[in-house]
Amino acid sequence: MENLKLYNQIESLPQELKQEVKDFVQFLLEKSKKREKNPQNEPTAGLAKGSIS
């Protein structure tokens, strides 16, 4: 979606919905940071401990 179109859509929202959009964007940014720190495709040490004999 074009940035200007998205901005205009957000601007047309009532104030309480703008706050929800802001909160959701913050949530997505934090979720993205967590994925960068621990990508799922990297092995986790000790994950199979006790399951192999």
Summary of the structure (lengths in Angstrom):
residues: 53
radius of gyration: 19.5
end to end distance: 52.7
largest distance: 61.7
contacts: 77
relative contact order: 0.07
helix: 60%
strand: 0%
